[in-house]
Amino acid sequence: MSGRGAVRSVTALVLTGGLVGGSVCLGGPAVATAGGAARDDKVAFTIDDPRITESSGLAASTRHPGVVYTHNDSGGVPKVYALDQGGRIRAVLTVGGAGARDWEGIALGRDGRGRPAIFVADIGDNLGGAWPHVTLYRIPEPARLRSQTLRATTFKIKYADGPRNAETFMINPKTNRVYIASKVFGGKLYEGPARLRTSGHNVMRKVGDAPAMATDGAFSPDGRTCVIRTYFGARLYAVDADGRPGKALKSIDLPFQPQGESVTYTADGIALLAGSEGTNSPVYRVPLPDEARPSPSPSGRNGPKNSGTSADIEQSDRDTGGTRMGLFLAVAIAAAVGYGLLRRRGGSSRGR
């Protein structure tokens, strides 16, 4: 994300000027829920390795218990870092044949033969359409974690309605279909083809709306729900029978983070992990509400009852509407300043 310093400064100025409502606490991880009750989110681990300074995506492995994958935003040799439960680097996976222009998301899926795979999304475009296409890279998730180079399979991505900036990348674990949410105030959700191809372009088509200024998202391990986060909170959705994010279930408060750009479900599906760019960055463990937890029955009858269509994805929880509006105003001012700085620099293509 360009203009980073200005964005942080303006955002902090607006926040401390009184726009923060009951859902964010600048002083620490204590968060007040919409009902006013305090909730203490725990720090799951801290990313303090000097090799990771711009963690812009998280994905919890189900193949390797306790392992979470992350990556830097942009620049340098493209690498995926496997972190243990203490936030220490357990393995470095170099993505062979890939570029690292503006990596914004990571998700776990399967390759064409159904084997576990790691997908990295080079989908940032702070110039609002400067790139003719964006790219997804897929590498196998190794059965044994060790530092190694893994050759990437490359998928070129275009949007049916033209280029856009995006940071939210998700894969439905049941259908293996990819989803991207654009990062604007009138955010849209895009769905990829049923099967990605390595030749030509894979066209993403709009299937619904997304929260303003979406920075990341994830499907639950069981595929029943998904979450899309912004800088100041997250929204939980039911997943329709067709595998698409459907009706909004509720908003989820997240601890304040300097540049909150990552979220994933824990491997057991009972909590979220929320991270931020920056050095010595804590990753918070945020408990999920009952309706988002894995169903205790094999049939899934105890899952979310209020599922809807993908057209309902724009529905907001009105109980925190006032707070969200103020927070989104803060991001609007910050984004405007960051974009202005970017234009002055002559259209630099780097998107940190």
C-alpha positions, 0 to 999 in steps of 0.5 A: 500500500503506497503512501503508508506513513501518511495513511497511518498519520491521518488515520491516527489523527482522525481516530484520536479526534473522536470518531472511534466508537465502542468497537475499537480500543486504541489502548490495547486488545480489550474490545467492547462488543456492540452490547457494551460488554468487554471482551479480551482477545488474546495475542496468539503469537507475535511476528518478530522475525526481521524477514517479515515486516509487511505480513499481508496475508494469513492462512492456517494449515490443516495439514500441519497442526499449529502452522500458519502461512504468511508473506510480505506485501511486495519486493524481494524474492517471493517467499511464503513463511511457515510459522509455528504456534510461537510465531517462529519461522519453521520453513521458508518456501520460495515460490519459484518462477513468481514475481512479487509485485504486490502480494495481498493474500494467501489461501489454501486450496487444492491442485488439479489432482486434488492435492493440498496447495498454497495459493498466493494472490498478487492482486494489488493495484493501487493505480486503479487499473494500471495492470492489464492483469493480476496473478495467482501463484500456486505451489504444492503444500509440502508433506514435510515442512522444510525450507525449499524452492517450489515451482509455481503454477501461474494463473492470469486474472482479469475482471469482467468489468475492468481492472481494480485494486484488491486485497481480499483473496479467498478459496472455498475449501469445498468447491476450490473456487477462488473469490476476490473482493475489491478494495473500494468504498463500493466494494464488489465480490468476484468469483473465479471460474470453476477451474483455473487454467494456465493459458489465457486469462481467468475471468472474475465475475461479480457475484455480490457486494463486499464491505467498504475498504476490504483488506482480507477474507477467508472461508471457514475450514468446513466451508459453512461461513466466511469472513471479510475484514476491513481495517477496523472490523470484520463481517461474517457471512453464511455460505450458500448452497452454491458455495458463494458468500451469502447473507451477512450474519453479523459484524465481528469486532477486531482489536485495533491494528496499525494496518490490519490486512490479514485474517484467517480461521484457525484450523479448528474453525472456532476463532479468527486470527487477525494480523497487521503489517509492520515489525513485531506485529501481534496476531490476535485470536478472536473467538467466533460467535456460536453460529460460526463455529463448526457444526457438532453434527455430521449433517451440519443441521446446527449451522447458520439458519439465516443463509441468503443469496449472494445479493444480500452480502452488502447487508450491514449489521445496524447495531454498529452502523454509526461506529462503522461510518466514523471508522470508514470516514477515517480510512477515506481521508487516509486513502485520499492522502496516500493516493495523492502521495502516490501520484506525486511520486510519478505512479510508482507501481509498488503497492505496499 
